[in-house]
Amino acid sequence: MEIDVALVRALLAEQFPRWAGLPVRPVERSGWDNRTFRLGDALSVRLPSAAGYVPAVEKEQRWLPYLGARLAVPIPVPVGRGGPGAGYPYPWSVYRWIEGTPIDTQPPADLVGFATELGEFLNALRGIDATGGPAAGPHSFWRGGSLTVYDQETREAITRLGGEPARARAREIWADGLAATWHGPPVWFHGDVAEGNLLTRDGRLAAVIDFGTCGVGDPSSDLRIAWTLFAGRSRGAFREVVDQDEATWARARAWTLWKALITADDPGSRRILDELLQR
């Protein structure tokens, strides 16, 4: 679907005339699930790129104000909800713009300090009352749910690894994650704690964005960042702050393996796989 500046302007003119005169420009990195545009200096427009991402609109409209009011670190807050129009078939949202730099474009100099801040954010998110929150499911692409959803996909991907020692280690990690069944009360999770969704200012955690896969359930998928970003002292600091049991870390390691396997053509994923599969 062609989602461009002209479409955003048409939708604004139809549904939000008070903002129709503001300049619209695409952000440098718009994302895959949604297309994001800067609206003036203080707002942004976010439009699902396909039907599978539409459930996140209602979820974010309902729950992000609730979460944002209970978190010290800023998250996106919707200020308007749009509907189908101008040939576009889905609901969409207007948000307040949050200034910051994604850490994958400018990593913080103090990665240990950043790991601590991120761990504290995830602790605060998990601590928010989850009553009535959206249980893990298709809207979260099963983040927060059972790893068994991706069992067949993962096992097929393992067969494509080169060398039996690597395949054996991958099967071991996956089996450990499946066996470490989660029995805790449902808690809030973000679902995609990735470098592009963590913003910094002056080297500090400034915001956490893109809650499209958030929900309530098992928080282990949020811990993949321990392998995708942190290492050594920073990984140790993160693990200490989030203070999860070994079963949760086994599931987190399995989530990390699954994601790295299905994106194995990416150099970053290959690096993560190489580390995971070392004995």
N, C-alpha and C positions, 0 to 999 in steps of 0.2 A: 504494500500500500504506500502511495506517495504521501508522506506527511512532511509538509514543508511550511515555510513562512507564510505563503499565501493562504494555506488552509487555516493556520492559526489565526491570521488576521480576519478571515471570513467568520470563523467560529466566535471570535471576540465581538465582532460587529453584530452578530445575531443575538448573542446571549449575555455579553458583558460590555455594553456600549460605554460604560464609565472607564473602561480600560482600553477601548479600541484605538485611542489616539496614541498610546504608548508605543515606543519602538519595539519590534520583535526581532530577535536574532537567535540562530541556533547556538547552543553551547558547543564548546570544542569537542567534548566527548559526551555524546547524547545517550549512550547505552543501547542495549539490545531489546529488553522487554518493553521499554517505553522510549518515546522521543521527547526530549526536553528542550525548551526554548526559554531564553531570558526575555522577560517582559518588563520593560523599563529598567529601573535600577533596583527595585525592591521586590519584584515578583518573578515567578517562573511558571511555565505551562508544561504539563506532563500528560502525554497522550499514549495509551496502550498501542503497541505496534501490531497486535494480533488478538484474536478472541480469547486465547488462553490466559492472557494477562489482565483481562477485564475484571475478574473478581477482586483484584487488589485495590481497585478504585474505591469501592464501597467500604472495604476493610480499612483503608487508610483514612478515608473521610470520617469513619466512625471512631477509630481507635487512636490515631496519632495525636489529636488534641488531648486525649486522656493520658497517653504516655508522656507527651511533651511537658505537661504540667507537673510531672513527677520526676523528671530527670534534670540533673544539673547541666549536662551537656546538651546543646541544641540538637533537635531533630526537625525534619520538615513538618510544617504545620499548614494544612489546607485552609485557604480562605475563600474558595469558590469551587463549586462543582458544576461542570458543564455536561451537556447531553449530546446525543447524535445531532448532526447538522452539517450543512455545506458538503454533503457527500461522505462525511465521516460517520461510521456506524456505531461508535462506542461512547460510553461516558468518559469524562476526562476531568482533570483537576487544575486549579490554580493554587500555587503555594507561595509562601514567603521565600524570598531568595536568601540563602545562607552563604556568606563569604567564607572562602577557605580554599586550600590547595590539596587535591588528592595526594595521598602519600606515595602512590606509585609514580608520580611525576616529580616529587620532591620529598624523599624520605627524611624523617626527622633526624637531627644529629644525635640526639639522646634517645636511642631506641629502647634502652632499659626504662627510662622514665615514661616514654610513650606506652610501652607494654603495661606498665603499672596503671596509667590513666585508662587505657582501654579495658583492662581487667576490672577496674572499679566501675566503669560504665556498665559492663555486662552484669556485674553483681547488682548494681542498682536496677537494671532492667529486670533481672530475675526476681528482684524483691518486690516488684509492683504486684498488687492484687490481681490475679489472673481470672477471677470469677467472671464467667460469661464470655471470656475471650475466645477468639476463633481457634478451634482445635486444629491441629495439624491435619492437612489433607491436600487435595489437588491445588488449592489456592496458594499453598506454601511449597508446592512441588515436593511434598512429603518431608521437607525439613521439619524437625521436631517430632516426626513419627518414626515408624519402624524402618530399619535398614532393609528388611526383607523385601520391600517394594522394589529395590534395585538389585536383588540377589541375582537374577538371571543375567541382567545386563553386565554386572560386575564379573560374574564367572566367565562369561563369554569374552570379556575384555582381557581377563587374566590369561586365557589361552593364547592370546596374541603377543604376550610378552616373550622376549627372547631368552631362552635358557631355562632349564628346569629349576635351578636354584632360585631364580627370581620368581618364577611361577609358584614354587612351594612357599616362599616367604609371603607372597601376596595372598595365597589361600589361607595361610596362618593368620595374617592380620584380619582378613575378612571374617574368618570363623570366630576369632576372638571377639570381634565387634558384635556379631550376631548372638554370641553366647552371653554377652554382657547386657542382658535385657534390662531396660529401664523400668523401675517400679516407683519412682517418686511422684509427688503431686505435680500437676502441670504448672509450668512457669513460662513467663514470656521469653521468647527468643527472637532474634533479628532475622536469621535465616540466610544471610549473605554478608557476613563480616569479611569483606574483601578490601584490598588496598584502595580500589577506586571509590569505595563508599565511606572512607575515613578521611575527613578533612582536617587540615592543620592550619594554624596561624602562629607564627613565631615559634615553630617547633612543638607546639602543644596541640592536644586533641581539641579541635574547634567544633566539630559536628560529626554526627553519624547519619548518613542519608540512605535512601532507597530501602524502605521497609516493605517492599512488595511481597516478600516471602516471609513476613513475620507471622507470629501466631503464638499459641500456648501449647506446651508439650515438653519434650525432652530437649534440654539446651545444648546437647553435645555437639550438634552441627556448627554452633557458633565458635567452637574451639579450633576449627581448622586453621585459623590464622596463626596458631602456634607453630605450624610447619610452613605455611605459605609466606609468612613475613618474618617471624622471629627465629632466632637460633642462639645457642650458647647462653650468655647471661640474660639476654632479653627474653628468651623462651623460659628460662628458669624464673624470672621475675613475674612473667605472665601466669605461669602455672601456680606460683605461690599465692598470687593475689586472688585468682578465681577459685582456688581451694576446692577442687572437685576430686571425687574418689577415682580409683583406678579403673573401675568399670566405665565411668563416664569418659575417661581418656581412651579406653579401648574403642568405644563407639566413635569418639572424635577421630581417632586414627583411621578407623574404617571409612568414615565419611570422607576423610582426606584422600584415602586410597581410591575410592569410587570416583571422586571428582578428577583426580589426576589421571586415572585410567581413561576416562571418556574424553579427556582433552589432551591426550598424550602427544599430539603433534605440536603442542605449544612448548617452547623451550623451558618456560617456567614450570610447567607440569612435569616435564622430563626430570628437571632438577629435584622436584619434590619426590617423584617416584624413586629416583636413585637413592635418595636418603632413606625413604621408608623401607626400601627393600634390602638395605644393608643389614647384616647381622652383627 
